[in-house]
Amino acid sequence: MTIKRRNFIGLTSLAAAGLFTGFSSSNSEPQKKNSTTATGLKPMTDDVVPISVAEREARIAKAQGLLLENKMEALILEAGTGLDYFTGIRWWPSERTMVAIIPAKGDIKYICPRFEEARFREQISIGNNVSAWQEDESPYLLISTVLKEAGIVSGNVAVEETMRFFIVNGISKESPNLNLVSGDPITIPCRIIKSPAELRLMQIASTITLAAIKHSVSLLKEGMSQAALSTMIMSAQNEMGGKADFALCLFGKASAFPHGTKQPQLLKKGDIVLMDCGCTVEGYNSDITRSIVFGAEPSKRQQEIWSLEKKAQEAGFAAAKIGEPCESVDAAARKVLTDAGFGPGYQLPGLPHRTGHGIGMEGHEWGNMVKGNTKLLEVGMCFSIEPTIAIMGEFGVRLEDCVYMTDEGPKWFSSPSKSLEEPFG
């Protein structure tokens, strides 16, 4: 099992509460269509349209154009998100090497273990060139042979950034005349710009996550553990047709830790409740955070900090303009906080992390809203706006919603909180 960052952070407190299995529900199958669950929640995925073969073929064609522009002979992908993005194949990244090769010219080629070939072929929807290696054979020698048969015996060959070292090393030893280089100039321009089909899937995922948080907030009870709330949100996301990915829930002083603390917390009246949650639909992510006050009128301090957080998020949204650098979003949101006496920079109390991150098939992708990122915003880019205010020893507030860029500027995937009294818009 690959444990994602937020999941890993939450495992200690969940295990301590005896609710580790609830967090593992991210591996559950999505709810079947046209059914209503025992909780009364209904699936929202009846109209989901998966990414088409034609769109994946267009992605490969774009990658080949970029390979030619960058004077690269091929792009090699191993099991993981990149392989899924280009081919639709979802494969376990085991110690047995499996790769796809996208040459600058010609058809895509696959290398897989021989005993897995039949199962592997079941997933193929693009191309049919499969070469297989036996358990006592070298997959890297086979990769070298396949490249030579494609006329690739020298020059630059790109490897995706997530490819594990033992695979890169094996290819390098069997193909010493090849110059293995970063595949970022190919994969990032492809994946950072989302198509209408991708945006639709992300919209559905966001709608599910927001509804799951709203549903679970209605069930809050004094004395509840953070893990219990996490479990409820995860289950609700699954019941509504998503594949629950994470639900980081923090109470009171723990909410000042952006990704939580191992110290268990039980819910008390007047606590800030911070919920950072997401799910996937057809492999595409949502990421939403809501902060509320439980069971009591907000204190003056809570109301002031919440309102300041809202103002900072709005400033980040207003700064997101086509042709402006990504860092401008961070600068605008951070200025609101520094003008109010927080920070400066990443100092606490204040905003200790970037204002936002890219999102798509990964919960965190390229296109971070952070100082120093001068990449210009383009139509189709998607990212979060989440300028946390962390006050150690008191509480933290985060409002997080994701946007997608259009010709007219940013559009929200989820309706931002209007106020502490209307956290769900």
SULMOSUL-V62595 format. One record per backbone hydrogen bond with DSSP energy under -1.0 kcal/mol. NH is the residue of the N-H (numbers start at 1). CO is the residue of the C=O. Records with the same first field share a line. If there is no record, write none. Layout:
NH = CO, CO
//
This chain:
8 = 4
9 = 5
10 = 6
14 = 10
15 = 11
16 = 12
17 = 13
18 = 15
19 = 14
23 = 19
24 = 20
25 = 22
26 = 23
27 = 24
28 = 25
31 = 238
37 = 41
40 = 37
43 = 35
44 = 240
48 = 45
56 = 52
57 = 53
58 = 54
59 = 55
60 = 56
61 = 57
62 = 58
63 = 59
64 = 60
65 = 61
66 = 62
67 = 63
68 = 64
69 = 65
70 = 66
71 = 68
72 = 67
73 = 156
75 = 102
76 = 158
77 = 100
84 = 80
85 = 81
86 = 82
87 = 83
88 = 84
94 = 92
99 = 111
100 = 77
101 = 109
102 = 75
104 = 73
109 = 101
110 = 129
111 = 99
112 = 131
114 = 133
116 = 113
117 = 114
120 = 116
121 = 117
122 = 118
123 = 120
130 = 128
131 = 110
133 = 112
137 = 134
142 = 138
143 = 139
144 = 140
145 = 141
146 = 142
147 = 143
148 = 144
149 = 145
150 = 146
151 = 148
152 = 147
157 = 179
158 = 74
159 = 181
160 = 76
163 = 160
167 = 164
168 = 164
169 = 165
170 = 166
171 = 167
172 = 168
173 = 169
174 = 170
175 = 171
178 = 175
179 = 155
181 = 157
183 = 159
186 = 183
187 = 183
188 = 184
190 = 186
191 = 187
192 = 188
194 = 380
199 = 195
200 = 196
201 = 197
202 = 198
203 = 199
204 = 200
205 = 201
206 = 202
207 = 203
208 = 204
209 = 205
210 = 206
211 = 207
212 = 208
213 = 209
214 = 210
215 = 211
216 = 212
217 = 213
218 = 214
219 = 216
220 = 217
223 = 267
224 = 221
226 = 265
229 = 225
230 = 226
231 = 227
232 = 228
233 = 229
234 = 230
235 = 231
236 = 232
237 = 233
238 = 234
239 = 235
240 = 236
241 = 238
242 = 237
243 = 280
245 = 278
246 = 278
248 = 276
250 = 274
252 = 272
254 = 251
255 = 252
256 = 253
257 = 254
260 = 257
267 = 224
270 = 294
271 = 268
273 = 292
274 = 250
275 = 290
276 = 248
277 = 288
278 = 246
280 = 243
281 = 284
284 = 281
285 = 360
286 = 279
288 = 277
289 = 400
290 = 275
292 = 273
294 = 271
303 = 299
304 = 300
305 = 301
306 = 302
307 = 303
308 = 304
309 = 305
310 = 306
311 = 307
312 = 308
313 = 309
314 = 310
315 = 311
316 = 312
317 = 313
318 = 314
319 = 315
321 = 319
323 = 377
324 = 321
326 = 375
327 = 373
328 = 325
329 = 326
331 = 327
332 = 328
333 = 329
334 = 330
335 = 331
336 = 332
337 = 333
338 = 334
339 = 335
341 = 338
342 = 337
343 = 349
347 = 344
350 = 390
355 = 369
356 = 369
358 = 365
359 = 382
360 = 362
365 = 358
369 = 356
370 = 368
373 = 370
374 = 372
377 = 324
380 = 405
381 = 378
383 = 403
384 = 357
385 = 401
386 = 355
388 = 386
389 = 397
390 = 350
391 = 395
394 = 391
395 = 391
397 = 389
400 = 289
401 = 385
403 = 383
404 = 411
405 = 381
406 = 409
409 = 406
411 = 404
413 = 402
418 = 422
419 = 422
425 = 422
//
